[in-house]
Amino acid sequence: MREAILRKDGGAARAPLWHKQGSAMAVPKRKTSPSRRGMRRSADALKAPTYVEDKDSGELRRPHHIDLKTGMYRGRQVLKVKSAEA
């Protein structure tokens, strides 16, 4: 026969309500395979920034960014360039 576990105050200890239904936290049903784990982690790798040569000035710049030497973006002047004399 099992004996009841007594608390310090004399009452019997009870299991939580969720005890019979299973775990209270979310638990994975299956172990994540090394392939799936690697595919998930592949996005964490650092990537080298890409540069393209500007058609007009020949300077290197990031794609979809303003050319800082000329202040041009997609054929329009969007930035006032400071003169070299300053």
N, C-alpha and C positions, 0 to 999 in steps of 0.2 A: 504494500500500500504506500502511495506517495504522501509525503508530508508537505503541508503548505509552507511556503517561505514567509516568514514573519518580518515585518518592517520594525524599525526601532520603536515606533509608537504602538506596536502590538497588532496592527491590522495586517491582513494577508496582502501580499504583493499581487497585482493583477497585470496581465499582459495588455499592451495597448490595443485599441479597437481594431487597428489594421493588421494585427499580427496574424490572424487566420486567413486574411485575403492575400497575403504575399508582402512584397517589399513596398515601403512607402515612397522610395525614390525611383526614378527612371533608371533602368538597368538595360544594357544592350542584350539583345536576344542571342546574338552570335558574336564570336571574336572577329575583330576587323583583320582582314588578311593583309600581309605585307604589301601586296600590290595596291590595294585600296588606300592603305595608310600612306604609301609613297605618292599616289596620285593626289591625295589631299594636301600633302606637304609640298608638292611641286610648285604651288603658287607662292610659297614663302621665300623662294630663292631670289636673291638680289640680281637684277638685270642691269646690264650696262646701258647707259643712255645712248640713244641713237642721234646722229647728226646728219644733216643733208647740206649739200653745197647750194648756196643761194644762186638762182639763175642770173640775177642782175649784178650783184656785187662780188660773187665768188666766195663770200665768207661762209664759214660753217655756222649753222644755227640749228636749233631743235625744230622738228617738224611741227607745224601749226603754232609757231611762236613768232613774235616780232623779230626782225633782223635789227639788232641793237646798234649796228654801225650806221645803217641808213634810216631806221625808223619806219621801214615799209612792212606792210603785211597784206598779202594777197593783192599786190598792185596798187595799194593806197598808202598815202602818208598818214600814219596814225600816231607818230611820236615826233616831237620836235627834237632834233639832234643838236647837242651842245657843240659849239665850235672847238677846235683843238687849241685855240689861242687862250682859252680860259684857264 
